[in-house]
Amino acid sequence: MSKPANKKVIGFFVIGAIALAVVTVLALGSGKFFKKTFKAVCYFEGSVGGLSIGAPVVFRGVKIGTVTQIVLRFDPSKVSVLIPVFIEIEQQVKERTVSKEQRGEGWQKLIDAGLKARLETQSFVTG
């Protein structure tokens, strides 16, 4: 006769398989591993109240990226505070914004022409 199956081993196997499936869905479902991003930093002197990590970066009404980090830097010699906000812009957006020949200098031209970052409140209804 064959030996009966150990129910504890089968239970641990099933729980492990479910946990592995959940982790895989969360990791691959976000799509973050498959997106290429361009990192940038914006500096603010005033309040960034309400800004949080994960907030959308919007350019003329189109979401182009997200906020990844907010830092507070105090300069004791000037007695001033500078707040660098690190953002990630999706590579697809960067590539569609300028032609292949201008990719390296495209964003710099926009900045030279007056492109600036500013904080705006999102809709109270949609968040």
Secondary structure, 3 states (H helix, E strand, C coil): CCCCCCHHHHHHHHHHHHHHHHHHHHHHHCCHHHCCEEEEEEEECCCCCCCCCCCEEEECCEEEEEEEEECCEEECCCCEEEEEEEEEEEHHHHHHHCCHHHHHHHHHHHHHCCCCCCCCCCCCCCC
